[in-house]
């Protein structure tokens, strides 16, 4: 999706976005990568979001540490949904 921001939802467990209809709507405006499992480690979180412009953190399940931000220099916005 050329020109659309890369949005990653790294941690929708148990599913909230997928069942709300919000995910379908978001895909109209962004290149979305969706994970319905929790990342098992900080390294796995980085692996999931390192190419993202935006990360949507469901229920603050994932911890965005200084190291995560350092390794994800493309990231411009983190949104927390609870």
C-alpha positions in Angstrom: 0.0 0.0 0.0 2.2 2.8 -1.3 1.8 6.0 0.6 0.0 4.5 3.6 1.5 4.4 7.0 2.7 1.0 8.3 0.6 0.3 11.4 1.4 -2.7 13.6 -0.8 -4.2 16.3 1.7 -6.4 18.0 -0.4 -7.8 20.8 -4.2 -8.2 20.4 -4.8 -11.0 22.9 -7.5 -11.7 23.8 -8.8 -10.2 20.6 -10.3 -6.7 20.9 -9.5 -5.0 17.6 -10.3 -8.0 15.4 -13.9 -8.3 16.8 -14.6 -4.6 17.0 -14.7 -3.8 13.3 -11.9 -1.3 13.9 -9.3 -3.4 12.3 -11.3 -3.6 9.0 -11.8 0.2 9.0 -8.1 0.8 9.8 -7.0 -1.3 6.8 -8.8 1.2 4.5 -6.2 3.9 5.5 -3.1 2.0 6.5 -0.9 -0.9 5.7 -1.7 -3.0 8.8 0.2 -5.9 10.3 -1.9 -7.7 13.0 -0.8 -10.2 15.6 -3.4 -11.9 17.8 -0.7 -13.2 20.3 1.4 -11.5 22.8 5.1 -11.1 22.0 7.0 -13.4 24.3 9.9 -11.0 24.8 11.2 -7.5 24.2 13.1 -8.9 21.2 10.0 -10.4 19.7 8.2 -7.0 20.2 11.0 -5.3 18.3 10.9 -7.9 15.6 7.1 -7.2 15.1 7.3 -3.4 15.1 10.8 -2.4 13.8 9.4 -1.4 10.4 6.2 0.3 11.7 5.4 4.0 11.6 2.6 3.5 14.2 2.1 0.8 16.9 -1.2 0.2 18.6 -0.6 -1.4 22.0 -3.7 -3.3 23.1 -4.3 -3.0 26.9 -0.7 -1.9 27.4 0.3 -5.6 27.2 3.6 -4.8 25.5 6.2 -2.7 27.3 7.7 0.0 25.2 11.1 0.5 26.8 13.8 2.9 25.9 15.6 0.0 24.2 12.5 -0.8 22.1 12.3 2.8 20.9 16.0 2.8 20.2 15.7 -0.2 17.9 12.6 1.0 16.2 13.7 4.4 14.9 11.0 4.5 12.2 8.3 4.5 14.9 6.5 7.9 15.1 3.4 7.1 17.2 2.4 4.6 19.9 -1.3 4.4 20.7 -2.6 2.5 23.7 -6.0 1.0 23.6 -7.6 -0.3 26.8 
